[in-house]
């Protein structure tokens, strides 16, 4: 398989078993080696007491996008940590897009940055994920 075909194979296999990503209505827009883009529409059940999207849902969107990007080589990779900064509120009906790209991958560790924007291109959050790869174990079966 080419690196792109591997990323698509991992996308399909991971998504089939990813109940959280599916339950939140996330759609995978694209994947590639070390990259992923996912979208999620903000629903009323995602709103907090201020009528804005709860930060946990924005974090989950960014984290799911990070997961598809860092597993795209079909090596089992997990998050070792992440940080997120919220820059603007997301509101009901907003279509959030998270774009993740690999910053560094050396040995068993990686760093990935994700930007979350709304349908107007306004930046909602920035997320940095740190990954750990279990060498020799596939993310999904071949």
Secondary structure, DSSP 8 states (H G I E B T S, - for coil): --HHHHHHHHHHHHHHT-HHHHHTT-EEEEEETTEEEEEEE--GGGB-TTSSB-HHHHHHHHHHHHHHHHTTTSS-EEEEEEEEEE-S---TT-EEEEEEEEEEEETTEEEEEEEEE-TT--EEEEEEEEEEE-TT--SS--
